[in-house]
Amino acid sequence: MKIKFMDTARQAAGLERQREFKQAGHLWNQALFAARNDVNAEYCRLRADFCLSSMFTRNLQQ
């Protein structure tokens, strides 16, 4: 299955804005493996890490 980087990254960003951090983190990890350059890969890794930590902190502040 071919994963399109931009589509996956856009979906992840949308879920992140909706505070769906678990699903967003999963999609950021998918985008990480679809990224073709180091800058995009690093950005995806950082977003996935942010979502993972936010699952336990930001959802509690609603």
Backbone as XML, in Angstrom:
<?xml version="1.0"?>
<chain id="A" units="angstrom">
  <residue number="1" name="MET">
    <atom name="N" x="0.848" y="-1.190" z="0.000"/>
    <atom name="CA" x="0.000" y="0.000" z="0.000"/>
    <atom name="C" x="0.884" y="1.240" z="0.000"/>
  </residue>
  <residue number="2" name="LYS">
    <atom name="N" x="0.593" y="2.149" z="-0.891"/>
    <atom name="CA" x="1.376" y="3.371" z="-1.007"/>
    <atom name="C" x="0.741" y="4.471" z="-0.149"/>
  </residue>
  <residue number="3" name="ILE">
    <atom name="N" x="1.528" y="5.009" z="0.738"/>
    <atom name="CA" x="1.044" y="6.062" z="1.632"/>
    <atom name="C" x="1.487" y="7.408" z="1.075"/>
  </residue>
  <residue number="4" name="LYS">
    <atom name="N" x="0.554" y="8.328" z="0.942"/>
    <atom name="CA" x="0.885" y="9.664" z="0.459"/>
    <atom name="C" x="1.178" y="10.564" z="1.655"/>
  </residue>
  <residue number="5" name="PHE">
    <atom name="N" x="2.358" y="11.134" z="1.644"/>
    <atom name="CA" x="2.823" y="11.931" z="2.773"/>
    <atom name="C" x="1.890" y="13.100" z="3.082"/>
  </residue>
  <residue number="6" name="MET">
    <atom name="N" x="1.602" y="13.930" z="2.092"/>
    <atom name="CA" x="0.822" y="15.146" z="2.356"/>
    <atom name="C" x="-0.588" y="14.830" z="2.844"/>
  </residue>
  <residue number="7" name="ASP">
    <atom name="N" x="-1.227" y="13.843" z="2.261"/>
    <atom name="CA" x="-2.580" y="13.480" z="2.705"/>
    <atom name="C" x="-2.575" y="13.024" z="4.162"/>
  </residue>
  <residue number="8" name="THR">
    <atom name="N" x="-1.602" y="12.195" z="4.493"/>
    <atom name="CA" x="-1.509" y="11.684" z="5.861"/>
    <atom name="C" x="-1.181" y="12.801" z="6.840"/>
  </residue>
  <residue number="9" name="ALA">
    <atom name="N" x="-0.264" y="13.679" z="6.464"/>
    <atom name="CA" x="0.118" y="14.791" z="7.337"/>
    <atom name="C" x="-1.059" y="15.743" z="7.551"/>
  </residue>
  <residue number="10" name="ARG">
    <atom name="N" x="-1.826" y="15.998" z="6.513"/>
    <atom name="CA" x="-2.998" y="16.879" z="6.657"/>
    <atom name="C" x="-4.046" y="16.260" z="7.576"/>
  </residue>
  <residue number="11" name="GLN">
    <atom name="N" x="-4.263" y="14.966" z="7.428"/>
    <atom name="CA" x="-5.218" y="14.289" z="8.311"/>
    <atom name="C" x="-4.740" y="14.346" z="9.759"/>
  </residue>
  <residue number="12" name="ALA">
    <atom name="N" x="-3.458" y="14.118" z="9.962"/>
    <atom name="CA" x="-2.895" y="14.161" z="11.317"/>
    <atom name="C" x="-3.049" y="15.552" z="11.922"/>
  </residue>
  <residue number="13" name="ALA">
    <atom name="N" x="-2.767" y="16.573" z="11.135"/>
    <atom name="CA" x="-2.891" y="17.944" z="11.626"/>
    <atom name="C" x="-4.341" y="18.261" z="11.994"/>
  </residue>
  <residue number="14" name="GLY">
    <atom name="N" x="-5.277" y="17.801" z="11.177"/>
    <atom name="CA" x="-6.688" y="18.021" z="11.473"/>
    <atom name="C" x="-7.116" y="17.348" z="12.767"/>
  </residue>
  <residue number="15" name="LEU">
    <atom name="N" x="-6.682" y="16.123" z="12.960"/>
    <atom name="CA" x="-7.012" y="15.418" z="14.204"/>
    <atom name="C" x="-6.370" y="16.087" z="15.407"/>
  </residue>
  <residue number="16" name="GLU">
    <atom name="N" x="-5.172" y="16.591" z="15.212"/>
    <atom name="CA" x="-4.489" y="17.289" z="16.305"/>
    <atom name="C" x="-5.268" y="18.545" z="16.705"/>
  </residue>
  <residue number="17" name="ARG">
    <atom name="N" x="-5.780" y="19.278" z="15.719"/>
    <atom name="CA" x="-6.587" y="20.475" z="16.016"/>
    <atom name="C" x="-7.872" y="20.111" z="16.757"/>
  </residue>
  <residue number="18" name="GLN">
    <atom name="N" x="-8.382" y="18.904" z="16.500"/>
    <atom name="CA" x="-9.591" y="18.432" z="17.181"/>
    <atom name="C" x="-9.275" y="17.775" z="18.524"/>
  </residue>
  <residue number="19" name="ARG">
    <atom name="N" x="-8.010" y="17.803" z="18.903"/>
    <atom name="CA" x="-7.528" y="17.249" z="20.168"/>
    <atom name="C" x="-7.676" y="15.728" z="20.233"/>
  </residue>
  <residue number="20" name="GLU">
    <atom name="N" x="-7.639" y="15.097" z="19.079"/>
    <atom name="CA" x="-7.656" y="13.633" z="18.975"/>
    <atom name="C" x="-6.205" y="13.174" z="18.889"/>
  </residue>
  <residue number="21" name="PHE">
    <atom name="N" x="-5.496" y="13.283" z="20.019"/>
    <atom name="CA" x="-4.043" y="13.131" z="20.006"/>
    <atom name="C" x="-3.576" y="11.705" z="19.726"/>
  </residue>
  <residue number="22" name="LYS">
    <atom name="N" x="-4.312" y="10.719" z="20.181"/>
    <atom name="CA" x="-3.892" y="9.333" z="19.931"/>
    <atom name="C" x="-3.925" y="9.024" z="18.435"/>
  </residue>
  <residue number="23" name="GLN">
    <atom name="N" x="-5.036" y="9.367" z="17.784"/>
    <atom name="CA" x="-5.163" y="9.112" z="16.357"/>
    <atom name="C" x="-4.188" y="9.969" z="15.555"/>
  </residue>
  <residue number="24" name="ALA">
    <atom name="N" x="-4.015" y="11.218" z="15.977"/>
    <atom name="CA" x="-3.082" y="12.107" z="15.282"/>
    <atom name="C" x="-1.657" y="11.576" z="15.375"/>
  </residue>
  <residue number="25" name="GLY">
    <atom name="N" x="-1.276" y="11.114" z="16.544"/>
    <atom name="CA" x="0.065" y="10.559" z="16.712"/>
    <atom name="C" x="0.299" y="9.358" z="15.821"/>
  </residue>
  <residue number="26" name="HIS">
    <atom name="N" x="-0.719" y="8.520" z="15.696"/>
    <atom name="CA" x="-0.611" y="7.350" z="14.817"/>
    <atom name="C" x="-0.396" y="7.794" z="13.362"/>
  </residue>
  <residue number="27" name="LEU">
    <atom name="N" x="-1.156" y="8.791" z="12.932"/>
    <atom name="CA" x="-0.999" y="9.279" z="11.557"/>
    <atom name="C" x="0.328" y="9.989" z="11.347"/>
  </residue>
  <residue number="28" name="TRP">
    <atom name="N" x="0.817" y="10.726" z="12.348"/>
    <atom name="CA" x="2.138" y="11.353" z="12.214"/>
    <atom name="C" x="3.211" y="10.289" z="12.038"/>
  </residue>
  <residue number="29" name="ASN">
    <atom name="N" x="3.075" y="9.164" z="12.729"/>
    <atom name="CA" x="4.038" y="8.076" z="12.548"/>
    <atom name="C" x="3.953" y="7.490" z="11.145"/>
  </residue>
  <residue number="30" name="GLN">
    <atom name="N" x="2.753" y="7.376" z="10.601"/>
    <atom name="CA" x="2.612" y="6.901" z="9.220"/>
    <atom name="C" x="3.260" y="7.883" z="8.255"/>
  </residue>
  <residue number="31" name="ALA">
    <atom name="N" x="3.025" y="9.172" z="8.482"/>
    <atom name="CA" x="3.619" y="10.197" z="7.618"/>
    <atom name="C" x="5.140" y="10.179" z="7.725"/>
  </residue>
  <residue number="32" name="LEU">
    <atom name="N" x="5.653" y="9.905" z="8.908"/>
    <atom name="CA" x="7.102" y="9.822" z="9.110"/>
    <atom name="C" x="7.727" y="8.813" z="8.154"/>
  </residue>
  <residue number="33" name="PHE">
    <atom name="N" x="7.110" y="7.657" z="8.015"/>
    <atom name="CA" x="7.667" y="6.626" z="7.147"/>
    <atom name="C" x="7.413" y="6.896" z="5.668"/>
  </residue>
  <residue number="34" name="ALA">
    <atom name="N" x="6.468" y="7.793" z="5.368"/>
    <atom name="CA" x="6.218" y="8.163" z="3.979"/>
    <atom name="C" x="7.051" y="9.373" z="3.552"/>
  </residue>
  <residue number="35" name="ALA">
    <atom name="N" x="7.643" y="10.072" z="4.517"/>
    <atom name="CA" x="8.420" y="11.287" z="4.217"/>
    <atom name="C" x="9.635" y="10.942" z="3.366"/>
  </residue>
  <residue number="36" name="ARG">
    <atom name="N" x="9.907" y="11.812" z="2.410"/>
    <atom name="CA" x="11.030" y="11.563" z="1.501"/>
    <atom name="C" x="12.260" y="12.394" z="1.817"/>
  </residue>
  <residue number="37" name="ASN">
    <atom name="N" x="12.143" y="13.327" z="2.744"/>
    <atom name="CA" x="13.340" y="14.088" z="3.121"/>
    <atom name="C" x="13.440" y="14.183" z="4.639"/>
  </residue>
  <residue number="38" name="ASP">
    <atom name="N" x="14.629" y="14.479" z="5.082"/>
    <atom name="CA" x="14.915" y="14.466" z="6.517"/>
    <atom name="C" x="14.148" y="15.531" z="7.291"/>
  </residue>
  <residue number="39" name="VAL">
    <atom name="N" x="13.920" y="16.683" z="6.678"/>
    <atom name="CA" x="13.209" y="17.767" z="7.370"/>
    <atom name="C" x="11.771" y="17.340" z="7.667"/>
  </residue>
  <residue number="40" name="ASN">
    <atom name="N" x="11.091" y="16.787" z="6.677"/>
    <atom name="CA" x="9.716" y="16.326" z="6.894"/>
    <atom name="C" x="9.667" y="15.182" z="7.895"/>
  </residue>
  <residue number="41" name="ALA">
    <atom name="N" x="10.613" y="14.278" z="7.807"/>
    <atom name="CA" x="10.647" y="13.145" z="8.734"/>
    <atom name="C" x="10.829" y="13.629" z="10.172"/>
  </residue>
  <residue number="42" name="GLU">
    <atom name="N" x="11.736" y="14.566" z="10.371"/>
    <atom name="CA" x="11.968" y="15.094" z="11.723"/>
    <atom name="C" x="10.729" y="15.823" z="12.244"/>
  </residue>
  <residue number="43" name="TYR">
    <atom name="N" x="10.061" y="16.598" z="11.383"/>
    <atom name="CA" x="8.847" y="17.297" z="11.785"/>
    <atom name="C" x="7.776" y="16.291" z="12.228"/>
  </residue>
  <residue number="44" name="CYS">
    <atom name="N" x="7.602" y="15.234" z="11.456"/>
    <atom name="CA" x="6.614" y="14.211" z="11.806"/>
    <atom name="C" x="6.959" y="13.543" z="13.129"/>
  </residue>
  <residue number="45" name="ARG">
    <atom name="N" x="8.223" y="13.264" z="13.339"/>
    <atom name="CA" x="8.650" y="12.635" z="14.593"/>
    <atom name="C" x="8.329" y="13.538" z="15.778"/>
  </residue>
  <residue number="46" name="LEU">
    <atom name="N" x="8.600" y="14.831" z="15.625"/>
    <atom name="CA" x="8.319" y="15.781" z="16.705"/>
    <atom name="C" x="6.818" y="15.911" z="16.969"/>
  </residue>
  <residue number="47" name="ARG">
    <atom name="N" x="6.009" y="15.941" z="15.906"/>
    <atom name="CA" x="4.554" y="16.038" z="16.080"/>
    <atom name="C" x="4.020" y="14.779" z="16.757"/>
  </residue>
  <residue number="48" name="ALA">
    <atom name="N" x="4.525" y="13.610" z="16.365"/>
    <atom name="CA" x="4.085" y="12.358" z="16.985"/>
    <atom name="C" x="4.442" y="12.348" z="18.466"/>
  </residue>
  <residue number="49" name="ASP">
    <atom name="N" x="5.640" y="12.807" z="18.804"/>
    <atom name="CA" x="6.048" y="12.890" z="20.213"/>
    <atom name="C" x="5.148" y="13.846" z="20.989"/>
  </residue>
  <residue number="50" name="PHE">
    <atom name="N" x="4.833" y="14.985" z="20.381"/>
    <atom name="CA" x="3.945" y="15.957" z="21.019"/>
    <atom name="C" x="2.571" y="15.335" z="21.288"/>
  </residue>
  <residue number="51" name="CYS">
    <atom name="N" x="2.047" y="14.634" z="20.292"/>
    <atom name="CA" x="0.728" y="14.019" z="20.460"/>
    <atom name="C" x="0.745" y="12.960" z="21.551"/>
  </residue>
  <residue number="52" name="LEU">
    <atom name="N" x="1.805" y="12.178" z="21.598"/>
    <atom name="CA" x="1.904" y="11.148" z="22.630"/>
    <atom name="C" x="1.877" y="11.772" z="24.021"/>
  </residue>
  <residue number="53" name="SER">
    <atom name="N" x="2.636" y="12.835" z="24.220"/>
    <atom name="CA" x="2.640" y="13.471" z="25.537"/>
    <atom name="C" x="1.325" y="14.200" z="25.804"/>
  </residue>
  <residue number="54" name="SER">
    <atom name="N" x="0.706" y="14.734" z="24.771"/>
    <atom name="CA" x="-0.547" y="15.471" z="24.940"/>
    <atom name="C" x="-1.717" y="14.569" z="25.290"/>
  </residue>
  <residue number="55" name="MET">
    <atom name="N" x="-1.630" y="13.301" z="24.910"/>
    <atom name="CA" x="-2.704" y="12.361" z="25.255"/>
    <atom name="C" x="-2.931" y="12.327" z="26.757"/>
  </residue>
  <residue number="56" name="PHE">
    <atom name="N" x="-1.879" y="12.535" z="27.523"/>
    <atom name="CA" x="-1.962" y="12.411" z="28.974"/>
    <atom name="C" x="-2.107" y="13.751" z="29.685"/>
  </residue>
  <residue number="57" name="THR">
    <atom name="N" x="-1.875" y="14.856" z="28.992"/>
    <atom name="CA" x="-1.917" y="16.149" z="29.665"/>
    <atom name="C" x="-3.001" y="17.063" z="29.114"/>
  </residue>
  <residue number="58" name="ARG">
    <atom name="N" x="-3.045" y="17.255" z="27.831"/>
    <atom name="CA" x="-3.953" y="18.251" z="27.254"/>
    <atom name="C" x="-5.412" y="17.824" z="27.283"/>
  </residue>
  <residue number="59" name="ASN">
    <atom name="N" x="-5.717" y="16.555" z="27.150"/>
    <atom name="CA" x="-7.110" y="16.115" z="27.203"/>
    <atom name="C" x="-7.724" y="16.336" z="28.577"/>
  </residue>
  <residue number="60" name="LEU">
    <atom name="N" x="-6.905" y="16.362" z="29.612"/>
    <atom name="CA" x="-7.411" y="16.562" z="30.967"/>
    <atom name="C" x="-7.812" y="18.007" z="31.229"/>
  </residue>
  <residue number="61" name="GLN">
    <atom name="N" x="-7.358" y="18.939" z="30.386"/>
    <atom name="CA" x="-7.600" y="20.361" z="30.616"/>
    <atom name="C" x="-8.872" y="20.867" z="29.955"/>
  </residue>
  <residue number="62" name="GLN">
    <atom name="N" x="-9.659" y="20.008" z="29.356"/>
    <atom name="CA" x="-10.860" y="20.457" z="28.649"/>
    <atom name="C" x="-11.934" y="20.905" z="29.596"/>
  </residue>
</chain>
